[in-house]
Amino acid sequence: MCSSSAVCVAADARSVARAVWRSVTESRCPPAPRPPGPPMAAPPSPWLQRVASFSRSPSRFLSRASADVFLAELLRGLRDERAAESTQVLLLSLLQEYPTLLCPFSSAGEETCTALMAIYAQVPHKAVNFKCHLMLAITNVFICTSSATGEGEVKVAERVLDLLIQTVQDTNDHKDSITCRPLRALACDCLREMEACYPGLLSQKLEALYFLKQQETSTLHQAYALLYTVALKNAVHLLSRQKAIAEGDLKNLLSGNEGFVWKVMEKPLPPFPLSSTEQIPVLQTSAETRELKSVVSLLLEESYLLTAVSQSALLRELIQVVVMVQALSPALFKSQLLRLFGTMEISLLHSTLLMKGTFTDSLFTTEDENFLLKRLVGMAQHPLLSSAHKLFCMDCILHFPENRPISCNGEESLPVLVTPRLAASLLPTVFNDSGTMLRRLRLLSLVYLEADEDEVEKGVGYLFDHLMALWKIVDNYGTREVTATFFRAAYTFLYYFYPNEKFTSDLTKSLCELYSRQSQLAPNMINLIDRTQENLPESGWPIRLLQALQTQIVELPLSQMTTQSLCWHLKVLGRVAKESQVSQKTTVRFLLNLLASSGLCGSGDWRMGNAVLAVCRHLLRHPGLDQVFIELSDLLQFTMHHYEDMDIQDHARFYYTLLTNLSREKLSGVLDKGPEGGQAKVRSLSSLMAESEELSSCLTIHPTRGPVLHLLKHQLNGVASELQNSRSEHSGVEDYLKTYRDQFLSPGFSSDIVLKFHLTFAGEVEALYHKLFCICLHFELTDSNYEEVTDIDVPCLLKDRKPPVVSLTLTPRQPYPMVLRASAIFSTEDGLSWRTQLADVPVAFPDVFLPLPVPVSWSLEARGRLFDQLWRAMSSRESSQSAISLFCFQVGEKPLSDIVQSHFHRYLVSAQSSQEHYKVLLFLPPKFHILFDIKNAEDAARVNIATDSWNLLPYINSYLKSITDLDSVTVPSPEA
């Protein structure tokens, strides 16, 4: 008999889940006999559709079913021995991909890991594939949900790690056959992932891991080597962060074979700095490093046996080890350079450059550096390599870690050893794809930017000829990709060579000629101008191009303009009107001539009229407005009198009013916009009327600095709003259950719960909030088990008056406990509006209990008969959702009758006090029931439980445990 207070028969959630599983399994009816005949095809698993629905939108799926209920069903499906292995693997995929959604709390993750390990222990030895998926799910759930800060979590962590360690200890398949080799490979990967997430966790097991690596002679040697390397690096990193390091600490580290370092899970080791600007931890020790040097050398000698990606990972870890232990010389990697220089693998090439940037001239000579650059240039044009591979090589050239870098700002720069002669093979051609062409153009532009004068003229001339070749393709109506490539190439050329007047003038003429034939390229032109002005503010080329385009457009005959081309011309003129250095007289005259001489006004085209007004808007903000004042006034006046569109007329009239009535400063203040498109000044638009700070303040809802309001639960909660609706007589009724269930055919019958709260102030608040008016309480759901909650309006709340009682109406979909997020908007005496956040409002499980919704004319005897009929219906397994359970507890000083009266007096349907036998019937909207048959036996009180929803069992267990904790002690029952 336990001495602790009220421990349930199912001591934790796992035993409750097992009891639920047994009850549901027992409630299934035996299959009906099938007539003889050919075997029928197995029906599709119902899990396929549910998993597909979950994967499409996990959040939407969990809005209809809570995560804990779905997780319980998922674990039941995994325990089902009749389920196909493919179905079980499908279920495990959800735990592998969405562990934090299904296990939102660490306790849920702990219980799930325990349940999965129990399933793992029962899986047959030959089901290697299923065991692999189980092991992966266990590791994933543990890493994503556990922090190993509590005693229970540490025990689960020990079990998980012991499972992985025991699996990897079967080196060379001595214990199991070769068919279990995938399981060992996965166990190594899982341990490596655990070590990566919790650096230093395996730091006291280096000797054991090294011994396993040396013993393994199969293809899994690679997995063991990577696991040991990661553990070694993290162990050295952990040791380097200690303040005082003894003489033999490094040697003891390599020979350690103890337990796991749990402290790294409570306080994770910071990641190893990747940037050279960050401070790298250094192992401050004068101890002999011969053992560590031997280990590193052996790992490097065996590295050629690994795949390219694994070699890259191993080299990265060993580089960090050598960086931290300064007693180790970078020359350890010298024997690997020849092999790495000849590689075509991107991963190994990346590791080589990482080594180059880390050790510079400590490992690489000038000859090595020159050879590596030539190798990169050759690979950047190799015909057998993919475009992505070549682009990577060119990026490596532009970010090459030199031994003696000129700049260390991390931007693209050309290595000193890359000369025009070396890079001549990388000149761009029109046959290159877009990415390769632009990258080559950028690289060669940098080359010729730093070259001698003779080479510059020749090289830049070639690049400009290449740009003109692209121009010809675009001029002949090239594809959209070629057009975009041309403008990007033009920007790249300008970025490096804008001071060269000869080439920029030729480019301006070519662009104007191109625009004259293809006006639909106006957005590309404008974008090129904008980006050039943004990144090259000192260049005058964008202004010259805008002036040339303006001249070209205003000189065009109106007869040659189509509606489509005119739209693009107006866009360009609108962009020209933004430049203060460009005169706008010709633009205004062109627009006035356009409206007067063409049929544009008569057509009433709103789109074209709006384009004209957009140019006028830019002209109103132009610094040279005085020079075009009369012409612009005539243009706006003509538009508002002759344009056949009312909206265009109104806008033109508005602009005319602004132009003729406001000074330039006020006009700019009204029309100027902020950097993100909003008004630069909040009050600028109020310049036309009297300014009012009070009006702006009254229209704003201000946030409070802290909580102002609080909802205090009223003692009388849980009164249903519809319990008294039915008052018909039911004398002579025999089938009480049918009569009772017929009531639920009426929509919305007894479906609401009304909780009452006192609306009070949250402690001592400022005097400003002592009188609140027009209070609107807003509630937000944290799950999908309830319908949306409507707002509650409270007329006022005064400091010196009794707090009002507010009624919160809830409509459950599933009667589970939850938490509501609450906020309020109110007004104060000074007329200002405020918003405050309230403390979360918990809805406990007992808050959902309602008395039985039967007609008031039913006697207590009738209710007792309904109780018996409901109990028989739930015990007969007529529904797969029903369940029978048992709860036992030791009655303490407080009698059983007092406990029942304290908590269930509103729900009693039968009370035999002399025999201490009570029947309690709880109704949970919308249509669920909980039945308690309470008896006092010799050794303990027994609560027989029946419910039509087995999902409620964990909540019932927690509730009974909580109400019996203070006065009783739970005892185990063999009948549960």
N, C-alpha and C positions, 0 to 999 in steps of 0.2 A: 504494500500500500504506500503510495507516494506521500511525501510530507509537504510538497509544494502545493500551492493553491490551485485547485481546479485544472488539472491537466486533462485534456479530452482523451477519449478512447483513441481517436486518431490524433496522435500527439503532434503532428505537424501537417502541413498541406500535402505532403507526399502520401502519407497514410490515408488522408481523406480522399485523395485522387484514386488510390487503390480500392478503397471501399466503394467509391462511386462506380469504378470500373466493374467490380464484382456484382454490384446491385443491378447495373444495366445489363450485364451479361446474363444474369439469372432471369431478368425480366423478359428476355427474348423467347418467343414461342418456338417450339420445335418445328422444323420445316414440314410442310404437308407432303404426303407421299405423292410421287410423280408417276403417272402412268408409264408403262414400258414404251420404249421407242428410242429413236436415235438421240444421242446426247445433244442437249441444247447449248448454244453458245453462251459463254459467261457474260452477264450484263456488264456494261462499262462501269468502272469505279466512280462513285459519286465524288471522289476527291479530285478527279481530273478537272471537272468544271470549277470547283471551289478554288483550287490552286491557280488555275488560269485567271479567275476573277480577282484573286488576291494579287497576282503578279501584275495585272494590268493597272491597278490603282490600289496599293496597300492602304492608303489613308481612307479612301472611300469604302473599302471593304471593312475596315475596322470601325468605321462610323456606324455600321449596321450591326456589328457583333464586337463585343469588348475583347481586348487582347488576351486577358486571362482565360476567358471561356474558350476562345479559339485555340489557345495553346493547350488547354486540357484535352480538347477533342483531338488535336494533332498528336499528342502523346498517346492517347488511347488508340489511335490508328496505327502508331508504331508498335504498340504492344500486341496488336491483333495478329495472331499466328496465321489466320486465314488470309490475310492480305498478301498480295503478290509483292515480290521484292522490288519490282519497278515502281509500284505505288509507294512503298516505304521510302525508297530513294527520292521520289518526288516530294514527299513530305519533309524529308531531311533538307532538301534544297531550300525550303523556306527558312529553316533555322540557320542555314549557312549564309543566306543572302540578307535576311532581315532580322538579325538577333536582337537589335535594340528596340525594334517595334514590337516584337512578340514578348520580349523580356525587358520591360521598361525600367525595372528596379533590380538591384543587385540580389535581393532575396529570390526574385523570380528566376534570375539566371542561375543562382546556386541550386535551386530545386530542379531546374531543367537539366543541369549538368548531372546531378545525382540520378535523375530518372533515366537519362540517356546512358550513363555508365551501367546502370542495372540492366538495361536492354542489351548493352554490349556484352555483358557477362553471360547472357542467355543465348546469344546468337551462335549457331553452329559453327564449328571451326572452318568448314569448307566455304562458308558464305563470305569470302574475302572482300568482294566488291561492296557488300552492305556494311561490313565492318569498317572499311575505309571511309565510307560516307559518314558513318556514325562517329568515327574518331575525328574527322574534320569538323563535324557539327559541334562536338563536345569542345574542341579547342576554340572554335570560333565564338561560341556562346560564352565561354569562360573569359576570353580576352576582351570581348566587347562589353560585358556586363559586370565583371568582378573587379574589386579593388583590393581584396584580401586584407581588409583592415579588421574584420571581426574574426572571432574564433571559428565560427562555422564556415566562413569563406576560406580561411586558411586550411581547414580540413578538406574541403572540396578541392582546393588547389593542390594539396598533397596527393590526393587520389588521382587527379588528372595527370599530374607530372609523373607519379609512380607508374601509371598505365603506359605513358609514352616511354619512360625509361626502360621498363620491362620489355617493351616491344623491340626497342633498338638493341637490347643486349643479346638478342639471338643472332650473333654474327655468323655469316657464311651459312645460314639456314641449318644450323646443327639441330635445333629443337624442332622447328617446323620445316615443311617442305618448301621447295622453290616457289610454289604457288602463293606463299605468304609474303614473298619479297615486296610486292607493292605496298603492303601494310607497313613494312619496316621503312620503306622509302618515305611514306607519308608521315610516319612517326618522327623521322628526322626533320622533315620540313616543318612539322608542327612545333617541335622543340626549338627549331631555329626562329620560327615566328614568335614564340613565347619569349625567347631571349631578345629578339629585336624590339618587342613591345615593352619588356621589362629588362633593360640592359643590366647585366650583372647577376641575373637570377641563377645562372649556372656557373658562376665564377669559382665556386668551391668544388666543382666536379671536373676540373680540367684534366686531371690524371686519368680518370675513368673514361672520359671522352676521347683522350689521346690513345688510350689502350684499345678502345673499340675501333678507332680509325685505323690503327696499325693492324688489327686482326682481320678487318674486312678486306677480302680479296676479290669480291664480286664487283659488278658494275655499281653497286651502292657505295663503293668507296668514295665516290664524289659527294654524295649526300653527307656522309660522316665527316669528310674533310671540311666541307662548308660549315657544318654545325660546330665543329671544333674551332674553326677560324673566327667565327662570330663571337663565340664564348670567350676566346682568348683576347680579342680586341676589347670587348666590354670589360673583362676582368682587369686588363691593364688600365683602361680608362677609369674604372672605379678606384683602383689603387692610386692613380695619379692625383686624384682629388682629395686624398687624405693629407692631413696637415703634417703628420709625423710618420715617416716610413722607416721601419727598423731594417737592420742589415739583411736579415733572411726573409723578408716579406715576399720578395719577388720569387725566390726559390720555393717558398711554401705555397705560393699561389699556383705554380706549375705542378706541384705534387699534391695538390689538394684533392681529397675525395670524401667530402663531407656532405652535409645537407644543402638545402636551397637557401638562398639569401632573400628572406622575405621582406627585409627593410626596403629593397629597391621597388617593391610594389606599393608600399606606403608613400615613399618619396622617390619618384622615378629619377634616374640619372639624366641630366640634361643631354641633348643630342650633341654629337661630335661636331664642332664648327667646320663648315665647308668652305667658308670664305677665308682668304688669307688675311683679311683685315680684322678678323676676330681672334681673340686670344686662345691659343691651343694649349690644353693642359699638358704639362711636361712632368714626367716621372723623376722626381728629385731623389736620386739615389746614387751612391757610389759603389753599390754592390756589383759583384761579378755577374755579367749577363751572358755567360757562355751557354747556359742551358736554353735561354730564350733565343739566342742567335742560332743555336742548333735546330730548334723547332722551326723557326722562320725559314732557314735554309732548306730544311727537308720539305716543307710545304711548297716552296718555290720549285724545288727539283721535281716534285710530283705533279706540278700544276699542268704540265703538258698533257697529262692523261685526262684532264677534264674537258668538258665542252667549252666553247668560246664564252658563252654567257657566264658559266660557272667560274672560268678562269678570271673573267673581269671582276666578278664579285669577290673572289679570293684576293686578287691583287689590291683591290680597294681597301679591304680590311687590313692587309699586311702593310700597306702604305701608311695607314693611320697608326699602326703599332710602331713602326720605325720612327714616325714623327714624334710620338709621345716619349719613346725611350731614346734619348739622344745618344746614349752609349752605343746604339746600333748604327752602323754606317750604311748610308744609302747604296754603297757599292754592293750590297747583297743582291740588288736587282740587276747588276751589270750583266750577269750571265743570261738574263732573259731578254735583253734589248735586241739582240740579233734576230731572235724569233719574232718579237713583237714588231720590229721594223718591217718585216716582210708580210705581215698579216693583211688580209682583206676584210676581216671582220670588224664591223663598226664598234662593237662592244670592247674589243681588245684595243682598237685604235683610240677609243675614248679613255681607256685606262692608261694607255701610254702617254697621252697628253696630260692626264691628271698627274702622272708621275713626273712629267716634265715641268708642270707648273709648281709642283710641291718641292722638288729637289733642285731644279734649275742646273747650274753649273757644278753642283756637288755630284751629279751623276751623268749629265750630258755635256759633252765637249762641243766646241763650235762645229766640228765636222759632223757630229751626230745631229746637231740642230739643222745644218744645211742639208744633210741627207734626208731627214724627216720632212723638211719643207718640199724638197724635190719629189719625194714620194707622194705627198699630198697633192701637189700640182699634177702629177701623172695620174693619180686616181680620179681627180676632178674632171678628167676628159676621157677616161677609159670607156671604150664603147660597150664593154660587157657589164658595166655597172648600171644600176638603175638611176633614174634622175634624183630620187631622194638621197641615194648614196653619194652622188656627185655634189649635191647641194650641201650635204653634211661636210664633205671635204673642203669646200670653199668657205664654209663657216669656220672650220678649224683654222684655215689660213688667216682669216680676218680676226680671229681671237687667239692667235698662236701665242703660247706662253714663252716669251723670249728669255734668254739668260740675262740679258741686260735691257729690259724694256725701257723705252723712252717715256711712256706714260702708263700710269696704273689706274686709270679711271674706269676700266672695264668696258669702254666703248670700242667699236670697231676701229682697228688701226692696222696699218700695213707693216709686216715684219721688215726689218732692215735688209735682210738677205733676199727678199723677193724683188728682183730687178725686172725691168721691161723685157729683157731677153728671156728670163725664166718664165714670165707670165705670158709671153707672146702666143703660146699655144692655147690660151684661154680667151682669145678675142671672140666677142659674140658674133653670131651669124643669125640670119633670119630663119635658119632651119632649126635652131634651138627651140625648146619649149619655153613658155613664158617665164617660169621661175628660174630656169638656168640662164636664160638670156639676161634678165634683169640682174641676177647675182654676178654674172661675168662682167656686165657693164659697170656695176658698182666696184668690183675688185679692180678692173682695169682703170677706172677713173682715179682710184687711189694711187695706182702704180704711176700713171702719167702726171699726177699732181705733184709727185715727189721726184720725177725724173729730170734729166738734163734738158736744156732748152731745145736742142735739136730733136731729141726723142719726143718732147712734149708736142711740138707742132705736128709731127708725123702721126703720133698716137692719137691725139685729140681729133685730128682730121679724119682718121679712120673711124673713130667713135661717132663723129657727126655724120659721116657718110652712112654708117649703119642706121642712125636715127632717120635719115632721109629715105633709106630703103624701106623702113617701116612706114614712113609717111606716104610713100607711093602705094603701099598695100592698102592703107586706110583710105586713101583718096580714091581707090578703085572699089570702094564699098567692101572693105574687109570685114571679117567677122567681129563680133562684139569683143571676143577675147583679144584679138589683135589690136583693136582700137584702144582697149584699156591698157594693153602692154605698151603701146606707143606713148600714151600720155604719161604713164609711169616712167618710161625711159626718158621722156623729155624732162620730167621733173628731176630725175637723177642727174642728167647732164647739166641742167641749170644749177643744181645744188653744188656741184664741184667747179663749174667753169663759167659762172655768170659774169665774172669780170671781163671775159673775152668778148669785146664788142662785135667782132666780126661774126662769130658763130651765133650770138644771141640775136643780132639783126636779121641774119638769114632765117633763123628759127621763127621770128616774128612774122616775116613775110610769108613763110610757108604755112603758118597757122592761119593767117588771114585768108590766104588763098584756099585753104582747106575749108574754112568756115563759109566762104562765099558759095561753095558748091554743096556743103552739107551743114545747113544751119541747125540740124538736130543735135549737133555736137556741142551746142552751147553749154549744157551742164558740165561737160568735160572741160571746156575752156575755163569756165568760172571756177571749177574745182582746182584746176592747175594754178590759176591766179591766186586763189585763196591760200593754198598750201605754200606757194612760193613766198607770198607776203608774210605768212605766219612764221616760216622758218628762216627766211632771208630778208629781214626787215631793212637791211641796208641796200638791197638791190632795187634799182629803178626799172627793171625790166617789166614787171607787171603793169606799171603805169603806162609804159610805152605800148604794150600790147592792147590795153584798154582804149587808149587814144586811137590806135590804128583801127580797132574794131568799131569804135564810135563813128569815125570818119567813113568807114566802108558802109555802115548801115544807113546813115543819114543821107548819103549820096545815091542810094539805090532808088531807081524809079518805082513809084507806087504800083505801076502796072505789072511789075515783075514779082510782086510780093503775093504769096498765098496766105491763107488764114493761118496755116500751121507755121510757116516760116516767120510771119509777123509775130506770133506768140513767142518764138525763141528770140527774135530781135528785141522785143520789149524786155525780156529777162536780162539780156546783155546790157541794154541801156539802163535798166534798174541797177545793175551792178556798177556801171560806170558812174551813176549818180551818187554813189557812196564815196567817191574819191574827191577829196578837197582840192587836189592838184589839177583836176581836169575841168576845163570850162564846160558849162552846161547849156550855153546859148543855142548851139546847134541842135541839141536834144529837144529843147522846148519848141523850137521852130518846127522841127520834124513832126512832133506830136500834134501841134496845132494844124499843120498842113495835112496830116493824116486824117484827123477828124473832119476837117472842112472839105477835103477833096475826095474822100472815099465814102463808101456807103456804110461805114462802120457805125455811125450814130443811128442811122435808120434801121440797121439790123437789130439793135438792142441786145447784142451779145454780151451777157453779163461777164463771162470769162475774160473777154478781150477788154471790156471796160474796166474790170478790176485790175488787169495788167497795166493799163494806162495810169490808173490811180496809184498803183504801187510805185511807179516811177515818180509821180508827183509827190508822193509821201517822202521819198528819199530827197527830192529837190527841196522840200520844205525844211529839211535838216541840214542842207548844204551850207557851208560857210560863205559861199558866194551868192547867197540868195538875193542880195540887193541888185546884183547885175542882171538877174532874170526876173525881177519882181513884176514888171508890167506884163511881160510875155506869159509868165505863169498865171497871173491873174486872169488874163484873157483866155488862157487854156481852160482854167477851172470854170470860168463864167460860161464859156461856150459849151462845156460838158454838161453843166447843170441845166442849161436851157434847151439843148438839142438832143441829148442822148436819150434813146427810147427805152430806158430802164429806170424805174423809180429808185431802186437801191443805189445805183450808180449816181443818179442825180442828187440823192441825199448826201452821199459821201462827198461828192464834189462840192456841194453847198457848205458842208461842214469844214472841209479843207479851205475853202475860200474865206469863210468866216474867221478861221484861225489866222490865215495869212494877212488879212486886212485889219485885224483887231488886236493882235498880240505882238509884243516886241520879240526880237529874235531869241532872247534868253528864255522868255516864257514859252515860246513856241518849241524850243529845243527841250525844255523841261517836260512839256506835255507829250512829245513824241519820242523822246529818248527811251530806250529800253535797257534793262539791266543785262548782265552777262549771260543769264540763263533764260532770256526771253521775257522775264517779268519786268515790271516797272522799276526803274532805278531808284525812284523816290516814292514812298508810300503815298505822300500827299500831293504828288505832281498833278494828278488828274482833278484834284479839287481846286486848282488854280482859277477855274472859271466861276467858282462860287465861294462863299465865306467858308474858311477853313474851320474845322471843328474837331479838336482832339477828343472831346467827350463822345462824339458820335462814333468815332473809330473804336474807342475803348469799350463802348456799350455793345458794339457788334462783335466783340471778341470774347471767346470763352477762355478764361484764365485758369491755368492749373494751380491747385493748392500745393503748398510746400510739404504737407503731410496729411495723413488721414484726418478728416473732420467728422465723419459720421461712422456709426457702428450699429450693426444689427444684433440685438440680444434676443436669444430664443425665448419665446413665451412658454410657460410650463404646460399649458393645455395645447398640445400639438396633435396633428394627425387626424383631425375631425374631417370626415369625408363630406364633400358638398352635396352628395346625392344619396345619402343613406336613408333619408326619410321620404324618398320619392314615392315608394310603393306602399300602400296601406290596405290593400285588398285582403279579404278574409281567406284563410286557407284551412278552415276546419274540414276534417274528413279527407285530407290529402294523404295518399299512401306513398306515392313515388316522390318523395321530397327532393331527391337529386335532380329528376327531370324538371320539376317545377322551378327549382333554383337555377338550373342552367338555362332555362328558357328566358330568364330575365336578361341574360347577356346578349340575346338577339337584338335587343334595342341598342342602337348606336350610342356609344359614349356612356353606357350604364356603369355607374360607380367607378369611373376611370380616373378621377382626379384625387390628388392629395393636397390638403390645405395646411400649410405651416404658418404659424403666427409668430411675429417678431416685434419687439419694441425697437423703434427707431430712436437712437440716442446719440449724444455727442461722444466722440472718441476721446475721452479724458478731458483735460483742460485745454480749451481751444482759445484762439485770439478773440478779442471783443468784437472784431469785425464779423465773426461767424455766430454771434449769440442769437441772431434773428435771421432765420433762413426761410425763403419763400419759394413756391413753385418747384418743389423737389421732385426730380424724376429719377427713380432707381432703375438701373439697367443691369440685367443679369446675362452672363455668357456661360454656356455649357462647356464642360471639359471632356465630355464623351457624348456618345450618340444614344445612350440608354433612355433619354427623356426627350419629349417634344420641346421646341423652343419656348422659352419663358417670356411672357409679355412684361412690358415695363409697368412699374407701379408709380402712380402719382400721389404725392402727399402735399396738401395745401401749404403747411408751414410747420416749422419746428422752432420753438422758443426755449431759451435757456431756463427760464423760471417757471415753466409749465410742465405738466406731466407728459412724458413721451408718448406719441401716438402708437397704436398697434397696427401693423401692416400685415396683410394676408398674402402669402406667396403660394400660388396655385401651380402644382406640378402635375404633368401627365406622363406617367412612366410608359416606356416601351418594354423595358425589362426592369424589374424592381430591385436594382442594385444600389448600394451606397455610392455617393458621388460628391463632388465639390463644385460649387457655383462661384464664378468670379463676379464680383459686384462692383459697380461704380455709380456715381450720382452726379447729376447736374442741378445746380440750384442758383438762386439769385439772393443777393444781400440787400440791405436797406439802401445802399447807395446806387442801386440799379445795375450793378455789375453781375455778370454770370461767371460761375466757377464750376470746375470739374474736380472731383476728388475720387480717389480709389479707396474702396472699403476692404476690410479683411475678408478673405474667402469664407463663404458660407457652406459649412459641411452639412450634408444630408446623410444622416446615419441610417443603418439598416432598420432599427426600430421605428424611425420616422415614417417608414413605408407601411407599417402595420396599420390595418383598419379593422374595425369590428365587422362581423359577417354581414354582408348587405342583403338581409332578408326582410320581408315585410314585418312591421312592428307587431302585427297581430299574431305572429308565430310565437308559440309558447316556448319555454326553456326545453320542454320535452321534445318538441318538434326540432329544435336546433340540435339536440342530442342525437335524434335519429338521422338528421342530415350528416352529422359528424360520422356516424357509423357507416352510412352509405358511401360517403366520400372515402373513408378508410378502406372499405372493401374494394372500391373501384381502383384505388391506387395500389392495393396489394395484389389485385388480379392481373397486373401487368398489361392492362388494356392500352397503355401508352408507353412507348419506349422512353419517355421523358420522366416518368414517375420513378420514385425511389423510396426505399424503406431503410431506416438507419436507427442507431441506438446511441444514447449518450448517458453516461453514468457519472455520479458525483457523490462525494461524501457529505452528508448533512452535518453542518457544524452546530454552533450554539443557537443559531436562528432556525426555528422550526420550518419544515417544508411548507406548511400552510401560509406562513408569513412571506416566504419567497414567492409563492404563487400569487398571493394577493398583491404583493408589491409590484409585480411586473405584468401579470396576466389577468387582473380583475375585470378588465373591459372585454376580454376575449373568452372568458369561461363559458362553456356550454354544459358542463356537468361538474359538480363538486361533491364528493363524498368525504367529508372531513374526518369522519370517524375511522374510515379505512385508509385515509390519506391517498385518495385516488381522484385525479383531476383530469378533465379533458379540456384542451385549449384549441381553439380554431382561429387561425390568423388568416385574414384576407389581404393579398398583396396585388394592387392594381397592375395590369388591367384585368387579369383573370387567374391568378395563381393563388395557391393555398399552402399553408403549413399547419399540420396537425400534430399536437403534442398529447401523448397519453402518459401522464406522470403518475408514478407509483413509488411508494416508499417501501423498499425491501429491508431485509434484516441488516445487510452489510452496507447498502448504499441506495441512493435514490436513482430510479431508472426513468429515463425519458425516451419513450418510443416515438420515433419521428416518421411521419409520412408527408410527402410533398409531391406535387405534380410537375416539378421542375428540378431535376437533379443538379442543375447548375447552382441552385441556392444552398447546397449542402455546406460548402466552405463558410458561407456567411452565417448559416444557422449554427455551425460549430463554434465560430468565433463569438457569436452573440451569447450562446448558452454558457460558454466558458467565462465570458466577462461578467455575467450576472451572478454566477456561482463562485467567482474568485474570492469574494470578500468573506463568505460565510461557509465555505465548504472546500473539500479536497477531492479531486477526481480520482477514481479508481479504475483500473482496466477491466474490461468486460470481454469474455471470450465470445460473446454472441455478436459483436459488432462486425 
